[in-house]
Amino acid sequence: MSKLGFELVCVDCRTAYPGLEPRYRCDCGGTLDVVHDLKAVAAAVDRDTFDRRRGGSAALDRSGVWRFRELILPLEDDRAVTRGEGNTQLYDTPAVAEYAGMKRLLLKHEGENPTGSFKDRGMTAGTTAARLLNMNRVACASTGNTSASMASYASIAGMRAFVFIPEGNIALGKLSQALAYGARTLQLAGDFDAAMRIVEQVCGREDIYLLNSVNPFRIEGQKAIGFELLQDLEWHVPDWIVLPGGNLGNNSAIAKGLMELHELGWIDRLPRLAVIQADGANPLYTAFRTGRPVEPVIADTIATAIRIGDPVSWKKSLRGIAAMNGVVEQVSDQEILDAKAQVDGAGIGAEPASCATVAGLRKLVANGTIDPESMVCGILTGHLLKDPDVVVGYHTGGLDGIDAHHANAPISVPDDLDAILAELRRI
Ligand code: F0G
């Protein structure tokens, strides 16, 4: 173990590298884990330390990522690139619970992060690693949220940001953010998977730090979703955590973090994990069902955030699913948008990919995998306003192949009080 208290270890061949270097893969091609010296962590902090920090006023303690820094990326106080990320609500949602067939359902809304998605948790760690490595140019491929987040954090850190996005296949809210925060935005004539392949090559050639979730420090930051969820629950372990899967960084991260808490003895068991994919972008689902390695597919779904056919973190993902006795489910675009109508209509709201969580949960309850009496926490990954086109398209009946069962179309009225009063009594 290096004196930093962590090192990078290959998921495939277990080769170890010193903790802090601009490296995303092992020489054998395998992805890398940050492996912490958990004995040293246990000697330095405990659960109470994290709880005390939660009420504190220091910048690092206020962040729902850096509050857990010993388990993420130990650092000096003034080095973090932070926007006070995390601290997201855990909603108790009777209406959505009923729709899913559950007695009770808790939804942690990661869309309440500074740039509107869970990516900020990984990005604060990734850009901080870039700063510690003296890298001043960063890049990512993205279906939109990673690029929005990276653009913001890079700007705060004074770094140049380059984003690679699939042309025509990213939601408007996300594209707006990348442009607004000043990232140089390259629209690729290809899908996300093509953009991902290119950006890894670009960062291999140029002195640019890659901030996709193949970057092991991104995964470390994203672990904090699980840490904060446990803290929200006063360290009571739920029966299930349910979340969407695309490039598969997030479920890998949550599993890794919870496995560390378990190893530390800070939780007495692991929850089960359910990863939900769109049926048009389902390589993990197929691998899980067949017991074979992930084989890439050409992806297509209205939930553009998870329109990914060749996920980078699939080995880490399957490892976490195995450790947590997890399952993988798939849902159609219709099921995603029906569930979204429930999440939105409950006053909470989330982007389409997030609502795969609720659609998948409903399916897993219906097929008997999840007991309706069990304690389930779903993760909503992105904000409602990320994808306004889908919302307006749905409510105005303008989405091809989708039945808008819960449409709430705007109503045109004349500029006339009596006509408006008559209309109000009718609707
Ligand atoms: N939900 C949302 C809203 C996302 O943006 C993503 C991924 C996921 C779920 C899936 O998470 O990739 O860790 O399995 N978005 C990426 C991006 C790929 O570029 O913003 P994952």
Residues whose N, C-alpha, C, O or C-beta is under 5 A from the ligand:
A	BS01	F0G	A141 S142 T143 G144 N145 T146 S147 P244 G245 G246 N247 L248 G249 N250 N251 A305 A353 S354 T381 G382
